Amino acid sequence: MNRVAIVGTGQTKFSKEDGCTEKLLFESANKCIQSTKNCDSNDIDGVLVSTNDDSKYMGAILSEMVGIQPKISHSIEHLCSSGTSAIISAYSYISSGLSDVVLISGVESATNPGQVLKWDKSRGSLEHPIYWASMLTKSHKRKFHTTEEELAIVSAKNHKHAIDNPLAYSNEPKTISEVMNSKQITDDLRILDCSRSCSGSSSILLASEEKAKKISEQLVWITGIGQKTTSASFTKNILDEIKSTRIAANSAYEMANIRPEQVDVAEVHDAFSICELMAISELGIVSNEKSGEFVRNLFNTENRMINPRGGLIGAGHPLGATGISQTIEITNQLQGKSEKRQIPNAETGLIHNMSAAGTSSSVMVLEN
Amino acid sequence: MTFFEKQLKEGVFQICYCKNCNNVLWPPKEICHICYEKTDWRKSMNVGTIAEFSKKDSTYFGLIEIDDGIRVLGEISCSSEPSIGQSVKMIVSLDTRPHYSFIVENN
């Protein structure tokens, strides 16, 4: 298998306002291509678009917009983890030799109607994600004695990190008390525990080892990949675990030949506060019982190891772009380019992206 | 509209099962994915137990396990706070989405 490196990145700002998907895609894709010094558009032989938008033929549309005639172009949809699913597809094209350089662009509009999973009849009329998030939160509180304050710290921490992310949808700080006193959505969920739908686009360029060495001088390698889908219906989940994440993480660690303790920095899928606590446990970073204490310690010591970008809660969640934006953050961290958000001496980073209450997860390990 | 949805509209929750291997198939499907035989229906007993619950505004909702391990999300009607494992009676309907409502017995 060919090794695969990340050689270019580009992003738009995330925004609460409605946005034109084609315009956003074009902006991030152009920035991505321009971020490379020695890449000619003609070198790109794959274009993948990750989105939950109902638009058709986006791979071909983006190719034409940036003036590329690739061998491979199509779009990829997998709800909230569409972005990493697209990156992993591009990895497969390159590692197998079908492609050499692939542009992956993710996009979403804040008001996109394609974000609700209507197929899942077991949710009945309670189809909004706040219902499953409330079930996970209540169950975690019951089993692991997780407190309201520990949940609020996840949000306060990620909002704090987002202050130093100029592309985040909001740069407003939120204190623990503000989170705890924010509008109550359910008995177990407050408005500031929730990530919000955004408009935005993120693009990344992957290349084979041979091409990568010509295109970039500061390569970041994808060394571990794990994916797992356990179901599509939320109600088939065991409430106090995210099995798909645990299995995907183990596969990614095995492929990269690393242990969870070696992860210096991670972007995890905090669609709701509870998801971050559950994710860091399933990723093997800390036990379920100590996840709240772990996050409290990160917050108190200003350690940005988890979600330095601000996570989904702080930066916003444009579904198709999220996994790509997470991957760009870890790439920048491993290149030492994260400015105020930089984790010192980061060598190994992890991305965790999941869909529909954790029924499907993708985990990637990056190394410099 | 599927048979399952038509029956929901009539207030009946039909459980799909395989006549050959007897597995319950949820969500319902025409062919069993285990033995590939045609599936059949039987009416739910309309009772379940509360697996987890929370509250939105003044209404409780939760994850309820009904017949043969099928779990659904629905609203819970009760006069005081429900509890895990409590027995509930199920009432179903359909408009644009299925509605599953549960009444706590002996609450």
Interface residues (C-beta under 8 A of the other chain):
Chain A: K121 S122 R123 G124 S125 L126 E127 I130 Y131 W132 S134 M135 T137 K138 S139 R142 I185 T186 D187 D188 L189 S233 F234 T235 K236 L239
Chain B: F4 W26 P27 A51 E52 F53 S54 K55 K56 F61 G62 L63 I70 R71 V72 L73 G74 E75 I84 R97 P98 H99 Y100
